[in-house]
Amino acid sequence: MNILTETIKQTLEDLDAGLKGSLNITDEMEKLGNSIFINQQPEIWVKYAYFSNKNLAVWYDDLMLRIKQLE
């Protein structure tokens, strides 16, 4: 779970920096942005996450519940 949450944090920070012009936007960052825009789980997150057919918003809510339970 730690790898997943760290990956989410890092990729979102990189995307934010790319959108602000601090970093060049890579293909991976573009895929992340597109996935978020169409409410799908980004591939890079799915690589470290549990299987789910849920859309991004519902999946993220479920992730927050799982993290809370682990705490």
Phi, psi and omega per residue, in radians:
M1 nan -0.622 3.140
N2 -1.114 -0.676 3.128
I3 -1.125 -0.740 3.129
L4 -1.078 -0.871 -3.092
T5 -1.163 -0.623 3.094
E6 -1.191 -0.665 3.094
T7 -1.120 -0.759 3.111
I8 -1.051 -0.845 -3.120
K9 -1.045 -0.868 -3.069
Q10 -1.139 -0.764 -3.109
T11 -1.181 -0.641 3.099
L12 -1.208 -0.653 3.077
E13 -1.130 -0.736 3.110
D14 -1.118 -0.750 3.111
L15 -1.088 -0.756 3.108
D16 -1.048 -0.782 3.119
A17 -1.125 -0.664 3.109
G18 -1.137 -0.732 3.136
L19 -1.213 -0.497 3.102
K20 -1.450 -0.172 3.110
G21 1.647 0.059 3.132
S22 -1.329 -0.471 3.125
L23 -2.241 2.714 2.986
N24 -1.314 2.428 3.140
I25 -1.388 2.149 3.127
T26 -1.586 2.971 3.080
D27 -1.051 -0.689 3.133
E28 -1.099 -0.722 3.119
M29 -1.162 -0.661 3.120
E30 -1.151 -0.723 3.090
K31 -1.089 -0.717 3.112
L32 -1.060 -0.853 3.136
G33 -1.068 -0.734 3.118
N34 -1.132 -0.721 3.125
S35 -1.094 -0.755 3.120
I36 -1.116 -0.725 -3.116
F37 -1.071 -0.677 -3.117
I38 -1.689 0.223 3.033
N39 1.108 0.726 3.061
Q40 -2.027 2.703 3.070
Q41 -1.212 2.173 3.121
P42 -1.125 2.489 -3.101
E43 -0.960 -0.732 -3.087
I44 -1.126 -0.536 3.112
W45 -1.371 -0.678 -3.120
V46 -1.070 -0.555 3.134
K47 -1.003 -0.568 -3.106
Y48 -1.892 -0.034 -3.029
A49 -1.745 3.012 3.037
Y50 -1.390 2.695 -3.122
F51 -1.167 2.386 3.084
S52 -2.815 2.455 3.068
N53 -1.676 0.117 -3.088
K54 -1.278 2.707 3.051
N55 -1.262 2.992 -3.008
L56 -1.047 -0.792 -3.086
A57 -1.083 -0.803 -3.135
V58 -1.212 -0.701 3.111
W59 -1.068 -0.749 -3.129
Y60 -1.142 -0.735 3.076
D61 -1.038 -0.742 3.115
D62 -1.124 -0.699 3.094
L63 -1.056 -0.755 3.131
M64 -1.098 -0.675 3.090
L65 -1.136 -0.691 3.118
R66 -1.146 -0.723 3.111
I67 -1.120 -0.757 3.121
K68 -1.064 -0.716 3.126
Q69 -1.113 -0.686 3.140
L70 -1.190 -0.566 3.120
E71 -1.157 nan nan
